[in-house]
Amino acid sequence: MSDSMPGPGPEPVEPGPVEPAAAEERAEAYDPAGPAPLGVERAPTGDARVDGLLGRLGDADHLATDGHIEVYEDVHRGLRDALTALDVPPGPPVPSPMGTPAASSPHPTPYNRS
């Protein structure tokens, strides 16, 4: 054999018979009428809580449409809570300068008329 002439290639492999069980598994794995992932990529936000909530959206990929609402509401509630938490100043609560009137105050207030 010379360097300019390639030798014989690998023997072609004949596909074997497909086992019925394997064919059924593949057919069950893809159901065009069933739920399918949308393939929407989610970029990390840098906030672990928000990233976890957005990752939860992937749970809807494997549910029928009527199951999506529960996942979406859960994620929406969590995102709303995360945004609300941004408005809370860090540290202990600051007391008001006027103080709060006691519930048993002898003096009537516009909100507590005794």
N, C-alpha and C positions, 0 to 999 in steps of 0.2 A: 504494500500500500504506500502511496506517495503522499507528501504533505499537501499537494494541490488537489487531490481527490478525497473528498470526505468518505469516511467509512460508512457502513450501514447504520442507519438510525435505530432508535429503539423500536421494538416490536409494537405495532398498534394493539391497543387493548380493546377487546370487544366488550361493550357494556353487558353486564350480567342481567339476569331477570330481576325485575323490580318486585320486591316483596310486597304483598298486598297491605300489610300493616304499615309499612313505611309510606306507601302512597296515600293511605288514609290519613296518617298523621300530617302529611304535608297539606292535604286537602282541608283538614280541620284547622290547621294553623292559619290558613288564609281563607277568610270568609268575606267575600266582597260586600255582603249585606251587614256584616258585623262591625263592631267598633274598630277603628284604626287610628293610630297616632297621626296627628297632623304634621309632625316633623318641624314644629316651630322651635327654633333654637332660643334659649334663654341665656343672655349674657349675665355674668355675676355683677351684682350691684356694689359689693363691698360691705354690705350690711348682712350679717349672718341670719338675722331674723327674717328680713325681706327675701333673701335668697332661698331660705327654707320654705317660705310661703309660696314663692313663685315655682319652686320645684314641685310643690304639691299639685300644681296645675297638671302635671304629667299624670296624676292619678286618673284624671278624666279621660285620658287616651284609651283606657281599657274598659271604660264603662259605656253602657248604652246611653243614648242622649238624655233619657229621663233621669239618669244618675248624675249628670253634669251639674245640675243646679246646686246640689248639696256641696260639691267641691268648690264651685265658684263662690257660694255664699260664705263658706269657711275661709277661703283665701281673702275675700273682700273684707270680712270682719277682722281678720288678722292684720291686713294692711292698714285699715282704718285705725286700729289700736296702735300700730307702730307710728302712724302719723300723729295721732293724739299725744303719744308719749313724747314727741319732739317739742310739744308746747309746754311741757312740765319742766320748770327750772330744776337744775340738779341741786341736791342737798335737802336739808329739812325745810318744812314749810315756814314761811316768814309770817310772824304774828302781825295782825293789822295794828296800826298806830292808835286807833281809837278803842281797840278791844272789841269784844263782842258782847252784846247785852245778855245778861243771864236770863234764863227762861222764867225765873220767878221774880223778875224785876218789879218793884212796886210802882215804877213809873211806866205809864202806857207809852208804847211806841207805835208808829204807823202800822207795824206788822204784828204787834202784840197788844191788843186792846183788852185790858182786864176789867 
